[in-house]
Amino acid sequence: MTTFDNREQAIENQYAHDAEMQFRVTARRNKLLGGWAARLMKLTEAEADSYSKSVVQADFEEAGDEDVVRKVLGDLTSHGIDVGDSEVRQAMEGCLAEAKRQLL
């Protein structure tokens, strides 16, 4: 391999690593957000774990965060919890910071 090939391979490896880390941070953020919502809904530990996993799964419905916000907001509203879109997004930002702290 030439030096150019080595550099190209290193860049590709770094890109793959960065993409994987971003995926892991987002999944952790969603799990933490699910835990936050589960506490508001006063779910049992088993229910909270299952709910957190469902929030992670919700992120695969479409690109971006709207599917997660829609799910959490809808679930909280259906449980009679009075929260707004901005509160969910603020909690999501806090969970993102915590996820980064945990993983990076």
Beta strands, then each sheet from edge to edge (+ up, - down):
end
